[in-house]
Every structure is written in structure tokens, then in C-alpha cells.
Amino acid sequence: MMANPHRNPTAATTRMQLFERNSEVDRLALALERARTPEEALPLQVSLSWYLRQRDNPRAHELCTRARAWMARQPTPAPWRDATARLLLVEAETQWLRSDFDSATAAALSALQVFQSVDNHGGCADCHGVLVSVYSSAGDLPQRDNALASAVACARLANDAQRVDYYEANQARYAAMRDVQLSNAQWRLRFPDDMADVHPAVSASVYTYFAVRNYNTGNFGGALEHFNQAFEAACASGQLLCAVVAAVNAGGTYVVLNDHDAALEWLQQGLELARPTGWAVASGPCLRQMGEVMRAMGRLEAAQSLLEEAMQVYQPLRNSRNFTMVLTALGDLALTRGDYPKALEHFRLQAERAQHLAQTDLAMEGQLGIANTLLDMGQDAEAQKLAAGAWHLAENQGAVLHAISALRLLARVHGGRGHHDAATECLEKALETARTVDGYLIPSDLLFALAQEYARAGRYAEAYAMSIQASAARERVLNQEASNRATAIQVRLGTERSRAEGEHHRRQAEAEARRAELLQQSSDTLALLGTIGQEITSQLDKEHVFAAIERHVHGLLDASSFAIYLMDADGQGLTSVYDIEEGVRLPSDHVRLDDAQSFGARCVRERRELLIDFSDPTQTPNYIPDTLITVSALFAPLTIAERVLGVMTIQSTKAHAYAENERLIFRTLCAYTAIALDNAVAYTHLRDAKDQLVVQEKLAALGSLVAGVAHELNTPIGNSLLTASTLQQNTTALEAAAASGTMRRSTLSDYIASTQEGLTLVIRGLQSAGGLVQSFKQVAVDRATEQRRTFELLRTSQEVIATLQRTVQIAGHRLLVDIPADITLDGYPGPYGQVLTNLINNALLHAFGSRKGGTMQLQAQRLRSAHVEVRFSDDGVGIAAENLTRIFDPFFTTKMGQGGSGLGMSISYNIVTSLFGGEFEVSSSPGMGSCFVMRLPLEAPQHAAADPLIHRH
């Protein structure tokens, strides 16, 4: 059944994740580049715009616009309703990130209606999820909680476990912010501790919940661990805002632990992610937290500047938790600076906003801030009341840090009234609570305050011990020089960046549009250039390189003329090796390197790119006769490291044809061309060297063949010559007897008998020599022509072995043959003989060393599948394990300079696998000999007459 193409976008968007891994996003981007039709591109555009909404919001907006424009032109929009809803949701989240909450709400509700109409429950869950973000930023917490509950319900209807986990993790996080004890009762066992196998879109939210829970119960080490895990998971899944929040919260946790160096490091990471976006929800928390760190370090002016910037950023988010936290920071700063009315104003506004948001921790901070300010203003009764209330609330919530702050404030109140016993009791409770916090650096002023109270009460031993602890604590704080340096560097960098940004924006304003266009063009051609580069540099033949370059140059640039000049061998001139004009190949041209009129020669001399505008009256054209009159020309040297290979030029009949983007493309193509040409030259040299070695090895084999022939013919011919000499002597003696008249009948009879015996021996010897000559002749013809014919495996093997028998015997070894006589092959006996010769010579050179009595065996057997298995083995020293995988590599030998060229086994492997279409393998163990196995088809594959596998040399 044919698939309905109009269902593809719906199916694609229905299965979308909330967020996706970076690798999957890269895969979708590549698939979009390769899409051939708008219908194929649409689902990819929708998916990418959704996954890029935080990664690269401008790109997501662009994809969204393109997809909407195409769908608007379709006569029947109904098939694209699901895609339309998803794009609306991208728009909704974009508007939320830009703090346009009304537009975001409207777009999310519109998307919800469409998703509901097509029963896409996962899409409905995502609509409610965007509304959660909008309501949270707007400070409408009841609406936020309702939307979050709806998101969970829709995810359950969709049977989408990942979305259920994601949205419930957010429910758990908000619950932990309100009341960590109650949230533990409901959510503590909901999620597994190990989230390694969970999709990062989900694990980022779960880790954030874990971190908030740990922070609010005083487990700061656990909180930092989970904030770090949340940051990494968010970065891996494109959740930029979640990553920023995790970085800010990690920085805040380090501030609590008095580790300002680590705090600034985390905040810097958050700012690097947040600043480019311009989103208040991203950059605001970083600015606020950095302002607090600066205040803690005594950099009050810098803190004031950062916090005021944060207030400006947060103006659209006045009902958010972050806005409330900025108020807290401003109150603390005003209190530090002694501006009590301003501090009281900030703290009261902060406490009011915290109660409205149902954020208990912020409410406690507001109460304590007001109490501290009132105490400094002399209103100790009201301060005591507020501090006591904050302490009871912190105790109930398990918020140990707030409890410590409240107790210390109560101690100040009691001490100011002269109630030192009560002050001591509060300080002791504060110290006891502080010691329960793992990793918390107890402030030295808390210890000094308790020591003073002990001294007032006459408890001098305890006062002394506490003073010692206080001094040690102060020493630890004073030794944190790295924290001070990091803070100073951060302030300086922030100031310099602010100044530089204004100047940079001013200078870049005029060029911004042009640069944006150039970057867009570069982005569109980047992947294409990469593909072109792979094609060009993969060529090892110059003509193929030239043709590929010329084709792509015309596809990317305006090039009426295109030419490549290469440096002459003497380095004194340039010769055109490829010159095309309007598709016509031009004759070769030559210019001297010192030619002052040649732009190509000048380009090489100066080793730089030349852009020539012949419409400029100051330029003097130097046209080649009978060629086009070009107006623009671009020359670039072809260089590899410090070597200049030549020059490449493109020319156009249009004026100003080559702007910066075209020049960038041309430079890239020149770089690829230089690499490809250098590779081609290197390959040619390597091939020539290899061919020379192969010829040398063949000549060596021929010498061995001649030596074998001489030895094998020596015996039968020598015997025949000896017998003939004897017959000659006998004939001379008979002739003398006949001349003297003394010849007897018995003498004649003996002569006839010995002559017959001698002639038999001569004939037998000459027949043996003739057979050997015929065998040697066949081996020589097969080696020289590599002619295909039918041959008997046993006979051909014996003929080859005969040429090497003397060498084997002299070496003191033996070669046993066990080949059935009925195995016949249709193939190439010459190359087969070359393989067998290489195997025997390889064994003689490598297998036996200096020992005698080695045994080689050549065996063969027919296989069922029209194949024959030829096995050559020896009982020599074997092959080392590290050499087994390299034995068929060209030029690999362990006897270089001792008779081994490293080509024998490589040539043999090519003959067996390519020429015969067979298999060649080796097995060996040190000390156990080696075994080479060839599996050859009884009929070798057919090869074309010019097949390089047949005529390799």
C-alpha cells in the first residue's frame, strides 16, 4: 500500500520529544539540507524549529516562518493541522522567552485548540507546559499549578512516560520550594536516584528537583552534585534556560558555603549562555547572583550596578520569584551600606511578593531582613518578634540556614538589652545547628560572638577555646585569596566588556547587515564545500582533480574563465595544465616567474591572493590573444606548507564579481586543490617506486629461474655428452682395428652392444632435457604474458617447483607435494606460479633461519562449491602475532636489506583475491610454523583486456 504523503508531518510531530539530544538535532539538520521536496522538508523544519527553540531561537523562528509560508500556499491546509499547532507552540515559547506573556498565552491556547481537534494529547501536554512557564514568570502561581496538573493529565492520556516524568519532576520541585517536609512525603520515592539511562530532557528536571530538595534540607554537597548533573543534562538536550538556572543555583549554593571562587565560575558559565539570548528569564538570575557575590566580597559599587541591571532586566517579570530575590539582594546591599529606609523598603516589598508567590524560603528571608533593619534602627521589640517568628518557621521547614540567621539575630536583640544568658543560649543553638550542615564553613564572627558572651559570663576557659576556633575560622576565610582574585577579575572583565560592547556595537552597526548576509551565504555553502573537498581530495589523478574543480567552480562562482598553472620543475616558470574558457579547453600557456606583466607570476612571487578589477583605469590588462575580455579576476597561490605548487585563477566578464564571500569560497577550493594535487604527485611517485620494486622482484625471480634451468639441464646434458664421448672413443678404436686387420667378430659385437646402450642413454638424457626445456618454456611464457588458459594444478605446480628445486636442496630443506592429478583450473598459470614461487622463497628466507632439515608441504583438495583449496605450510619458526595482520601490506618485511622487498606477499594477495577472485589467509604461532591457504574458484572471473589487475606492471 502506498503511504499518504500528507500524513508524514503529523506523524513526525506527534512523536516529538519535549527536548532532544544534540546528536539527533544535528541529524535532523543534515536531513533537512538533503531534502528534495517541500513536502519532505516540512516535517524536518517543524521538528527542528521545536528542538531549536532554546538552542538557537532565531534559527527556530526562521524555520517556523518558512514552514508557515509554504503551508499557507497549499490549497488544503487540513493535513498540516498538527504541524501548524506545533509551530504555534514554538511561537508561544518564543514570546514567553521575550517576556511577552499575553502573546505567549494567546499562541499557546491557539495551539491547544488545534491539538485537541486532532486528539494529540502529547501536544496538549506541551501547550500546558508552556503555559506553566508563562504563569510562573508572571507570578500567577495558582494558574501555574493548574496548568502543570493539566500537563501531567494530558501526558498520561498520551501514554507518554517521559512527559509524565518531566512534568511531575517540576511539580515536585515547586512543592519542595513551598514546603520541603511535605514534598518529601509525596515525592521522595517517585524518581530513581540513578538517572544515567534516562533521556536528558527528563533527567535535567529530575536532577533539579533533587538539588532543590537537598538545598532546602541543608545537604549542600548533594545539591551541588545534582545542580551539576542538571546543567550537563540540560546542555545535552538543548534546555538552555534550565542550564542557566542550574548554573545560577550552583553558584548560589557555593555562596552559602563561602566558596566565592567556585560561585563566580558557575555564574560565569550561566552568563555566557544567557547574555547572547537577551532573555530576562536567563540573564536576570545571573546578574542578581553575581551582585550578591560582589556584596559579600565588599565590592558594593559593583554589586549595586549588577543588581540595578538585574532590576531593569526583570521589569517584565515583576511577579516572578527571581524578581523577589533581586529585592532581597538590594535590601541586603542597602543594609550593608547603612541605608536603612531603603533596606526596609526593599525587604517589605520582598516579603510581600514572597507571600504572594507562596515561597516560604523567600518569606523567611524577608522577615529576617526587616528584623535586621529594625534592630539597626533601634526598634528591638519589633525586631525580636519578627526574628522569633522566622526561627519557628525555619525550624518547622527544616531550613537550617534560616534558623541559624534567626538565632543570631535573636542573640543580637538579647545582647543589646543586656540579657546575656539568653544571647548565649541563642548563639549556642546557632552553633549547634551550623555544625549539622555538611561542608558549611562556620563564620568566625559567630564564634567570636559566642566567645565574648562566655567571657562576660566568666566562663573564661570556654571563651578561650571558642576564641581559638574563631581565629582558625577567620584564618581560613582570610586565606581564600583565590576567591578575592576571581572576584576582582570578574569585576574587571565585566567593566571592560560593558565598555567594549558599546564601542563594538557602534563600529559594527553599518557592517551588520552585510556581515549577516555573508554569514548566511557561508552557512548555506559550508556543507557543500565540505562535500566538494572530500570529492576533490579523494582523487589521485590530476585530470580528475582538474575536472572536479572546474565543475564545482562553475557551480559556486561566476567564472567565464578558469585556469590552473603549475610550477615548472626548475622553479623558473608556470605552465597552464588546465585552461577552460566558456567550456572550451584552451592550449597550454607558459609564463616566466619574473614576468612583470603576469598576474599569475606575481601571485606566486608574492604568495598572496590577488583580486584584479580591470574596470579600474589604473589596472593594465594582460590578455592572452584570442581569449575573452574579462573584467574581474581572482588569483590565489596553490600552497602546501611553505611549498608553492602553482596558481589557480578564475575570471569573469562582470565587474566586481568577487566579494568577500566568493573569495572565501575560492580560497577553500584552492586549499582543496593544492592538497589533491600534492596527493596526486605523491601517489604517482609511490606508484612508480612500487612498479620499480615489482620489476626488480620479477628480474630477481627470472634470475632464479635461469639458475634453476641451468642446474636442471646440466645433469641430463652432461650425461649425454659423456656417453657420446665414450661412443666416439669406441668408434675410433674400432676404426683402428679394422685398418690394421685385427678386428674380431667379438670386438664388433661388443662395439654394437655398447653403442646401442650408449645411444639409449643419450636419447634418454636428451629427452629429459627436452622435457625440462618445454616445462621451463611454459613457465616463462606464463610469467611473461599472464595468459589465461586451462591448466592442471599438479603439473603447473611441479613445473614451478622444478625451477626452484636446486635452491631448496642447497638450503638443506625438502618440499613435499600432495596434489590430486585430476584438479584442473581455468585461470592464469603464470600468476599462480608467481604466488607459489613467492611462498617458497618466503619460507626459505624467513621460516628456517640458519637451520637445515626444514620441511615444506604443498597440498590441494577440491571443495564442494567449485573451488579448490591450496595449502602451503612449513615447520619453521612461525610469524609473530603483531606481524600477522600486516603480512600482506605492501613493503612490509622483517628482512629489509637482507633479501626481502616487502612486496612478495602483497603481490600474491592481489593475484589471489583480485585476479583469481579467491581468498588468501595465513595462520601461524611462534615456533609452530606457518600455513598459507588459498581458496581459488575452478574458473577465474573474466577481466577486461585493459584490466589493471591483469596488466599491473
HELIX and SHEET records of a PDB file:
HELIX    1   1 PRO A    5  ARG A    7  5                                   3    
HELIX    2   2 ASN A    8  THR A   14  1                                   7    
HELIX    3   3 ASN A   22  ARG A   34  1                                  13    
HELIX    4   4 PRO A   38  ARG A   55  1                                  18    
HELIX    5   5 ASN A   57  ALA A   72  1                                  16    
HELIX    6   6 ALA A   78  TRP A   80  5                                   3    
HELIX    7   7 ARG A   81  LEU A   97  1                                  17    
HELIX    8   8 PHE A  101  SER A  117  1                                  17    
HELIX    9   9 HIS A  121  ALA A  138  1                                  18    
HELIX   10  10 LEU A  141  LEU A  157  1                                  17    
HELIX   11  11 ALA A  161  ARG A  178  1                                  18    
HELIX   12  12 VAL A  180  TRP A  187  1                                   8    
HELIX   13  13 PRO A  200  ASN A  216  1                                  17    
HELIX   14  14 PHE A  220  ALA A  236  1                                  17    
HELIX   15  15 LEU A  240  VAL A  256  1                                  17    
HELIX   16  16 HIS A  260  ALA A  274  1                                  15    
HELIX   17  17 ARG A  275  THR A  277  5                                   3    
HELIX   18  18 ALA A  280  ALA A  296  1                                  17    
HELIX   19  19 LEU A  300  VAL A  313  1                                  14    
HELIX   20  20 GLN A  315  LEU A  317  5                                   3    
HELIX   21  21 ARG A  321  THR A  336  1                                  16    
HELIX   22  22 TYR A  340  LEU A  357  1                                  18    
HELIX   23  23 THR A  360  ASP A  376  1                                  17    
HELIX   24  24 ASP A  380  GLN A  397  1                                  18    
HELIX   25  25 VAL A  400  GLY A  416  1                                  17    
HELIX   26  26 HIS A  420  ALA A  434  1                                  15    
HELIX   27  27 SER A  444  ARG A  456  1                                  13    
HELIX   28  28 TYR A  460  LEU A  478  1                                  19    
HELIX   29  29 GLU A  481  GLN A  508  1                                  28    
HELIX   30  30 GLU A  512  THR A  537  1                                  26    
HELIX   31  31 LYS A  542  LEU A  556  1                                  15    
HELIX   32  32 PHE A  599  GLU A  606  1                                   8    
HELIX   33  33 GLU A  660  SER A  740  1                                  81    
HELIX   34  34 ARG A  745  THR A  785  1                                  41    
HELIX   35  35 LEU A  793  ILE A  810  1                                  18    
HELIX   36  36 PRO A  829  ASN A  842  1                                  14    
HELIX   37  37 ALA A  843  ALA A  847  3                                   5    
HELIX   38  38 ALA A  881  LEU A  884  1                                   4    
HELIX   39  39 GLY A  904  ASN A  910  1                                   7    
HELIX   40  40 ILE A  911  LEU A  915  3                                   5    
SHEET    1   A 6 VAL A 584  ARG A 585  0                                        
SHEET    2   A 6 GLY A 573  GLU A 581 -1                                        
SHEET    3   A 6 SER A 561  MET A 567 -1                                        
SHEET    4   A 6 ARG A 643  SER A 652 -1                                        
SHEET    5   A 6 SER A 632  ILE A 640 -1                                        
SHEET    6   A 6 LEU A 610  ASP A 613 -1                                        
SHEET    1   B 3 VAL A 584  ARG A 585  0                                        
SHEET    2   B 3 GLY A 573  GLU A 581 -1                                        
SHEET    3   B 3 HIS A 590  ARG A 592 -1                                        
SHEET    1   C 2 ARG A 789  GLU A 792  0                                        
SHEET    2   C 2 THR A 824  GLY A 827 -1                                        
SHEET    1   D 5 ARG A 814  ASP A 818  0                                        
SHEET    2   D 5 THR A 855  LEU A 863  1                                        
SHEET    3   D 5 HIS A 867  ASP A 874 -1                                        
SHEET    4   D 5 SER A 930  PRO A 937 -1                                        
SHEET    5   D 5 GLU A 919  SER A 924 -1                                        
END                                                                             
